[in-house]
């Protein structure tokens, strides 16, 4: 079939106009190549992050890591092995569903609760959201630093020389004893949210109080931290940074994939 020069130019012009229309509508299929998979993504949820210093701690701790970066935009189509959400407060259903969609796609999710800094009404919403979308039960925040002399007997988990005291006040310093993926002890800087769900794989405790857990959810693994780790990361705590490095390591992610 022969085509005249005039018809050929008309066809090219029409095609160019169609491509321009697609770009203007944000549907540029030709430029929408999938981004390479990130190993680790720190999500800044803006107003839903109620502990900004915790966010900064994660950003600082992972800044030098290859294939790790921080983003404010959440896209369930974004390919990443692990996503971290620091200082989680209340969430609207759309964001909660997007996080769950990430897990459906195989992303492993670390949720750090900032509920200790919420009002009672906000905490109730936080509690409902965790139960509805992540099937996770949590209790009201506990201030480990208030009335600490009374808390000594409840959270005295560092025997002998391992138990540190503030010499001027006689108050014990609360520490989270992490059991997975490596055993370590990290100082707690704030209030904690205890894990109440039965059947969770508890990975962190303050004395007998479970404050961190992990479990399989959708096609990924959910790690929940009821004691904010970010402030310790921001302060340069070596144990906190070492623990986070173990959680986000390629070896741990490979273990997730094996179930």
C-alpha positions as CSV (number, residue, x, y, z in Angstrom):
1,X,0.0,0.0,0.0
2,X,1.4,3.3,-1.1
3,X,1.1,6.5,1.1
4,X,1.5,10.0,-0.2
5,X,4.0,12.4,1.5
6,X,1.0,14.6,2.5
7,X,-0.9,11.7,4.2
8,X,2.4,10.6,5.9
9,X,2.9,14.1,7.4
10,X,-0.7,14.3,8.5
11,X,-0.4,11.0,10.3
12,X,2.8,12.1,12.1
13,X,1.2,15.4,13.2
14,X,-1.8,13.6,14.6
15,X,0.4,11.1,16.5
16,X,2.5,13.9,17.9
17,X,-0.7,15.7,19.1
18,X,-1.9,12.4,20.7
19,X,1.4,12.0,22.6
20,X,1.3,15.6,23.8
21,X,-2.3,15.1,25.0
22,X,-1.2,11.9,26.9
23,X,1.7,13.8,28.6
24,X,-0.6,16.7,29.6
25,X,-3.0,14.2,31.2
26,X,-0.1,12.6,33.1
27,X,-0.5,9.3,31.2
28,X,2.9,9.3,29.4
29,X,3.2,5.5,28.9
30,X,6.4,6.0,26.9
31,X,8.2,7.8,29.8
32,X,6.8,5.7,32.6
33,X,9.5,3.2,33.0
34,X,9.5,1.6,36.5
35,X,12.1,2.9,38.8
36,X,14.6,0.4,40.1
37,X,13.8,-1.2,43.3
38,X,15.0,0.5,46.4
39,X,16.3,-1.6,49.3
40,X,15.0,0.7,52.0
41,X,12.6,3.7,51.9
42,X,12.0,6.0,54.9
43,X,8.5,7.5,54.5
44,X,7.8,11.0,55.8
45,X,4.1,11.1,56.5
46,X,4.2,14.8,57.2
47,X,1.4,15.7,59.7
48,X,0.9,12.0,60.4
49,X,4.5,11.9,61.8
50,X,4.1,13.3,65.3
51,X,7.8,12.7,66.3
52,X,9.9,14.7,63.8
53,X,13.1,14.1,65.6
54,X,12.5,10.4,65.2
55,X,12.2,10.8,61.4
56,X,15.4,12.8,61.4
57,X,17.1,10.0,63.3
58,X,16.2,7.4,60.7
59,X,17.2,9.7,57.9
60,X,20.6,10.3,59.5
61,X,21.2,6.6,60.3
62,X,20.4,5.5,56.7
63,X,21.8,8.5,54.9
64,X,25.0,6.8,53.9
65,X,23.4,3.5,52.9
66,X,23.3,2.4,49.3
67,X,19.8,2.2,47.8
68,X,18.2,3.9,50.8
69,X,16.3,7.2,50.6
70,X,13.6,9.3,52.2
71,X,10.4,10.3,50.5
72,X,7.2,12.1,51.4
73,X,5.2,10.7,48.6
74,X,3.7,7.3,49.1
75,X,3.0,5.2,46.0
76,X,1.9,1.6,46.5
77,X,3.5,0.9,43.1
78,X,6.9,2.0,44.3
79,X,9.2,-1.0,44.4
80,X,11.1,-1.3,47.7
81,X,12.2,-4.2,49.9
82,X,11.5,-2.4,53.1
83,X,9.6,0.8,54.1
84,X,10.0,2.5,57.4
85,X,7.4,4.8,59.0
86,X,8.9,6.8,61.9
87,X,6.8,8.5,64.6
88,X,3.4,7.2,63.4
89,X,0.4,9.2,64.8
90,X,-3.1,9.0,63.4
91,X,-3.6,8.0,59.8
92,X,-6.4,8.5,57.4
93,X,-7.8,5.4,55.7
94,X,-6.3,6.2,52.3
95,X,-2.7,6.2,53.7
96,X,-3.3,3.2,55.9
97,X,-4.6,1.3,52.8
98,X,-1.7,2.4,50.7
99,X,0.8,1.0,53.3
100,X,-1.2,-2.2,53.3
101,X,-1.0,-2.3,49.5
102,X,2.8,-1.9,49.7
103,X,2.8,-5.1,51.8
104,X,0.5,-6.8,49.4
105,X,3.2,-6.1,46.8
106,X,5.8,-7.8,49.0
107,X,7.3,-4.8,50.9
108,X,8.2,-5.4,54.5
109,X,7.0,-2.5,56.8
110,X,8.4,-1.1,60.0
111,X,5.9,1.0,61.9
112,X,7.3,3.0,64.8
113,X,4.5,4.3,67.0
114,X,4.5,7.9,68.2
115,X,1.3,7.4,70.2
116,X,2.9,8.5,73.4
117,X,2.6,12.1,72.1
118,X,-1.1,11.9,71.1
119,X,-4.1,13.1,72.9
120,X,-6.5,10.5,74.3
121,X,-8.8,10.9,71.4
122,X,-6.0,10.7,68.9
123,X,-4.6,7.6,70.6
124,X,-8.0,5.9,70.3
125,X,-7.9,6.6,66.6
126,X,-4.3,5.3,66.4
127,X,-5.4,2.2,68.2
128,X,-8.4,1.5,66.0
129,X,-6.3,2.1,62.8
130,X,-3.6,-0.5,63.9
131,X,-6.3,-3.0,64.7
132,X,-8.4,-2.5,61.5
133,X,-5.6,-2.4,58.9
134,X,-2.8,-4.4,60.6
135,X,-4.6,-6.6,63.0
136,X,-2.4,-5.4,65.8
137,X,-3.6,-4.7,69.4
138,X,-1.8,-2.1,71.5
139,X,-2.4,-0.6,75.0
140,X,-2.4,3.0,76.2
141,X,1.0,4.7,76.4
142,X,3.1,4.2,79.5
143,X,5.4,6.9,80.8
144,X,8.4,4.9,82.1
145,X,10.1,8.1,83.4
146,X,7.1,9.2,85.6
147,X,7.2,7.8,89.1
148,X,10.3,5.8,88.1
149,X,11.0,4.6,91.6
150,X,7.8,2.6,91.5
151,X,8.6,1.4,88.0
152,X,12.0,-0.1,89.1
153,X,10.4,-3.3,90.2
154,X,8.2,-3.6,87.1
155,X,11.0,-2.9,84.5
156,X,14.1,-4.0,86.4
157,X,15.5,-6.2,83.6
158,X,19.2,-5.4,83.7
159,X,20.7,-7.4,86.5
160,X,23.9,-6.6,88.3
161,X,26.2,-4.1,86.7
162,X,24.0,-3.9,83.6
163,X,21.4,-1.9,85.6
164,X,22.1,1.8,85.3
165,X,21.0,4.5,87.7
166,X,20.8,8.2,87.7
167,X,23.0,8.9,90.8
168,X,21.3,12.2,91.7
169,X,17.7,10.9,91.7
170,X,18.0,7.2,92.2
171,X,15.8,6.6,89.2
172,X,16.5,3.7,86.8
173,X,17.0,4.4,83.1
174,X,14.5,2.4,81.0
175,X,16.0,0.2,78.3
176,X,14.4,-1.9,75.6
177,X,15.8,-5.4,75.4
178,X,15.7,-6.3,71.7
179,X,15.7,-10.1,71.0
180,X,15.7,-10.0,67.2
181,X,17.3,-9.9,64.7
182,X,20.2,-9.5,67.2
183,X,20.2,-9.2,70.9
184,X,20.9,-5.6,72.1
185,X,19.7,-3.1,74.6
186,X,18.7,0.4,73.6
187,X,17.8,3.3,76.0
188,X,14.2,4.5,75.8
189,X,13.7,8.2,75.5
190,X,10.0,8.6,76.0
191,X,6.6,6.9,76.5
192,X,6.1,3.4,75.2
193,X,3.1,1.6,73.7
194,X,2.7,-2.0,74.8
195,X,1.8,-4.8,72.3
196,X,-1.4,-6.6,73.4
197,X,-2.1,-8.9,70.5
198,X,-1.7,-12.6,71.3
199,X,0.3,-14.7,68.9
200,X,2.7,-11.9,68.0
201,X,6.3,-12.7,67.7
202,X,7.6,-10.4,70.4
203,X,11.0,-9.0,69.6
204,X,11.5,-6.3,72.2
205,X,10.6,-6.0,75.9
206,X,11.1,-3.6,78.8
207,X,11.2,-6.0,81.7
208,X,8.1,-8.2,81.2
209,X,6.3,-5.5,79.0
210,X,6.3,-6.4,75.3
211,X,6.9,-3.2,73.2
212,X,8.0,-4.5,69.8
213,X,6.8,-7.3,67.6
214,X,6.9,-8.8,64.1
215,X,4.5,-10.9,62.1
216,X,3.7,-12.0,58.6
217,X,1.0,-9.8,57.0
218,X,-0.3,-9.9,53.4
219,X,2.9,-10.7,51.4
220,X,5.3,-9.0,53.7
221,X,6.4,-8.7,57.3
222,X,5.2,-6.1,59.8
223,X,7.6,-4.9,62.4
224,X,6.0,-2.7,65.1
225,X,8.0,-0.6,67.5
226,X,6.1,0.7,70.5
227,X,9.2,2.4,71.9
228,X,10.5,5.1,69.5
229,X,14.0,4.2,68.2
230,X,14.5,7.4,66.2
231,X,15.6,9.7,69.0
232,X,18.3,7.2,69.9
233,X,19.3,7.1,66.3
234,X,19.5,10.9,66.1
235,X,21.6,10.9,69.2
236,X,24.1,8.6,67.5
237,X,23.4,5.7,69.8
238,X,25.7,2.9,68.5
239,X,23.5,0.0,69.7
240,X,20.4,1.6,68.1
241,X,22.1,2.1,64.8
242,X,23.6,-1.4,64.9
243,X,20.1,-2.9,65.5
244,X,18.5,-0.9,62.7
245,X,21.3,-2.0,60.4
246,X,20.5,-5.6,61.3
247,X,16.8,-5.2,60.6
248,X,17.4,-3.5,57.2
249,X,20.2,-5.8,56.1
250,X,19.9,-7.8,52.9
251,X,20.3,-11.0,55.0
252,X,17.3,-10.2,57.2
253,X,15.2,-9.2,54.2
254,X,16.1,-12.5,52.6
255,X,15.0,-14.3,55.7
256,X,11.6,-12.5,55.4
257,X,11.2,-13.8,51.9
258,X,11.8,-17.4,53.1
259,X,8.9,-16.8,55.6
